[in-house]
Amino acid sequence: MTASGRGVIYIATGAAHVQAARLSAASVRASNPGLGLALFTDEAAHFREFDQVTPIENPHARSKVDLLQKSPYAETLYLDTDTRVVGDLAPAYRLLERFDLAVAHRTPDPKRLASAKPTDTPPSAYPEHNGGVIFYRATPAVQTFLDNWRSAYHRLGRTADQVTFREQLWASDIRIAILPVRYNTRSYTWLDHLTWKGAPPVVLHLNRYHPGKGGRLRQALRGLGGPR
């Protein structure tokens, strides 16, 4: 099948993450109704939020490294399931007119990077990027990058994908655009909503939307006498 058009893909294993993906996809449908929506999942069902649902063979915690290159779209936005889209994505897709891939910086975790034992360590000045919001084109160069990321992840047997994502971006010749923080907003509360200055967020990527992290946060708040 030839990739065409613009769309958003999710890769979700387990019922809780599929439900999170459905909520995120509903936010895309409401804010960007012209985009395609596709889900790769190990759940055997059709979900109305998506135009197509593809089964995952041999799923694991980081199945995305196996499936990003199988997007049905010529221009793809991959989103983690713990996201909500609240603004227009078209300006970010336009980056793909000049760049192969667009991704946001993330604050590095020095302990994780120090313990990674990578095969080709980038210099410490090379930034880390967040693998939960990735715009990319269906080009041979990007396919090669994604294949190399997949191979590195499985070869090194890591449970987290961020370290190998950073390594393979460093090793690749693809053109990378850096997204503004508003396309990968990691902290946003009701107070921020009232007091936010400047351009508003477009993609919220928050722990409270994550089935595991959000649950741990709620438990902690209950332990402190917080909301139930």
ZICORLIN-V61790 format. One record per residue. N is the residue number from 0. PHI is phi in radians with two decimals (* if undefined). Layout:
BEGIN
{{N | PHI} {N | PHI}}
END
This chain:
BEGIN
{{0 | *} {1 | -1.48} {2 | -1.20} {3 | -2.67} {4 | 1.26} {5 | -1.95} {6 | -2.86} {7 | -2.06} {8 | -2.09} {9 | -2.19} {10 | -2.25} {11 | -2.30} {12 | -2.06} {13 | 1.59} {14 | -1.06} {15 | -1.13} {16 | -1.27} {17 | -1.14} {18 | -1.09} {19 | -1.10} {20 | -1.10} {21 | -1.11} {22 | -1.15} {23 | -1.12} {24 | -1.09} {25 | -1.09} {26 | -1.21} {27 | -1.15} {28 | -1.05} {29 | -1.29} {30 | -1.69} {31 | -2.44} {32 | -1.12} {33 | -1.50} {34 | -1.50} {35 | -1.30} {36 | -2.38} {37 | -2.31} {38 | -2.20} {39 | -1.83} {40 | -2.70} {41 | -1.68} {42 | -1.54} {43 | -1.51} {44 | -2.84} {45 | -1.77} {46 | -2.14} {47 | -1.10} {48 | -1.21} {49 | -2.00} {50 | -1.33} {51 | -2.60} {52 | -2.22} {53 | -2.08} {54 | -1.22} {55 | -1.70} {56 | -1.62} {57 | 0.95} {58 | -1.20} {59 | -2.64} {60 | -1.09} {61 | -2.14} {62 | -1.05} {63 | -1.07} {64 | -1.16} {65 | -1.54} {66 | -2.12} {67 | -1.01} {68 | -1.30} {69 | -1.74} {70 | -0.99} {71 | -1.43} {72 | -1.90} {73 | -1.24} {74 | -2.23} {75 | -2.04} {76 | -1.94} {77 | -1.57} {78 | -2.17} {79 | -1.08} {80 | -1.29} {81 | -1.60} {82 | -2.30} {83 | -2.42} {84 | -1.74} {85 | -2.17} {86 | -2.61} {87 | -1.35} {88 | -1.56} {89 | -1.01} {90 | -1.06} {91 | -1.26} {92 | -1.05} {93 | -1.13} {94 | -1.03} {95 | -1.29} {96 | -1.22} {97 | -2.13} {98 | -2.15} {99 | -1.41} {100 | -2.64} {101 | -2.25} {102 | -2.65} {103 | -1.73} {104 | -1.10} {105 | -2.36} {106 | -1.22} {107 | -1.17} {108 | -1.80} {109 | -1.02} {110 | -1.13} {111 | -1.15} {112 | -1.13} {113 | -1.21} {114 | -1.62} {115 | -1.26} {116 | 0.92} {117 | -1.19} {118 | -1.42} {119 | -2.50} {120 | -1.20} {121 | -1.20} {122 | -1.06} {123 | -1.08} {124 | -1.31} {125 | -1.34} {126 | -1.28} {127 | -1.69} {128 | -2.17} {129 | -1.53} {130 | -1.52} {131 | -1.67} {132 | -2.43} {133 | -2.29} {134 | -1.65} {135 | -2.70} {136 | -1.73} {137 | -1.53} {138 | -2.12} {139 | -0.99} {140 | -1.13} {141 | -1.22} {142 | -1.04} {143 | -1.10} {144 | -1.01} {145 | -1.15} {146 | -1.11} {147 | -1.16} {148 | -1.09} {149 | -1.03} {150 | -1.10} {151 | -1.12} {152 | -1.03} {153 | -1.27} {154 | -1.13} {155 | -1.58} {156 | 1.09} {157 | -1.62} {158 | -1.43} {159 | -1.87} {160 | -1.73} {161 | -1.11} {162 | -1.13} {163 | -1.23} {164 | -1.05} {165 | -1.09} {166 | -1.06} {167 | -1.29} {168 | -1.10} {169 | -1.09} {170 | -1.38} {171 | -1.50} {172 | -1.77} {173 | -1.16} {174 | -1.49} {175 | -1.98} {176 | -1.79} {177 | -1.75} {178 | -1.32} {179 | -1.10} {180 | -1.05} {181 | -1.16} {182 | -1.59} {183 | -2.72} {184 | -1.34} {185 | -1.70} {186 | -2.49} {187 | -2.81} {188 | -2.08} {189 | -1.07} {190 | -1.20} {191 | -1.04} {192 | -1.03} {193 | -1.44} {194 | -2.01} {195 | -1.01} {196 | -1.95} {197 | 1.53} {198 | -1.14} {199 | -1.28} {200 | -1.06} {201 | -1.92} {202 | -2.12} {203 | -1.63} {204 | -2.23} {205 | -2.10} {206 | -1.05} {207 | -1.20} {208 | -1.57} {209 | -1.50} {210 | -1.00} {211 | -1.53} {212 | -1.17} {213 | -1.10} {214 | -1.13} {215 | -1.15} {216 | -1.13} {217 | -1.10} {218 | -1.10} {219 | -1.12} {220 | -1.13} {221 | -1.10} {222 | -1.12} {223 | -1.67} {224 | 1.43} {225 | -1.41} {226 | -1.14} {227 | -1.96}}
END
